[in-house]
Amino acid sequence: MDYKDLKVLVVDDSEFFRNQIRGQLQSLEILKKDDASNAEEAIEKIENYQFDLILMDMVMPNTNGIQLIKKIRKNSSIPIIAISTLDVDQVKIQAIEAGANDFISKPLDPDQLKESLVNISETL
């Protein structure tokens, strides 16, 4: 699958970062995207729509990204790219151990995002 054909769900409680990520996806010619501002909204969308990939912030109110990844992994194998301003090895290790396929630090580097999208799309 070409990464440009991915249908992506962006999960981040910050509207600023959701807009930034959507803009980066747009610049990479990814047109099929949706977003959620919290874990509950993300779960609802995952249950009701088909996504090829989830880009998920690790720090959110009520449920952190690690808990959300584990919850998603109970019922789905959708690839997840964890994203966070917390660029510490501990957060990255926890995200990968919980079931994330990749980890990218904020602010997102467009080249790193594209590389991760290409790698994941090749496995689909």
Buried (B, 14 or more C-beta within 10 A) or exposed (E): EEBBEBBBBBBBBBEEBBEBBBEBBEEBEBEEBBBBBBBEBBBEBBEEEEBBBBBBBBBBEEBBBBEBBEBBBEEBEBBBBBBBEBEEEEBBEBBBEBBBBBBBBBEBEEEEBBBBBBBBBEEE
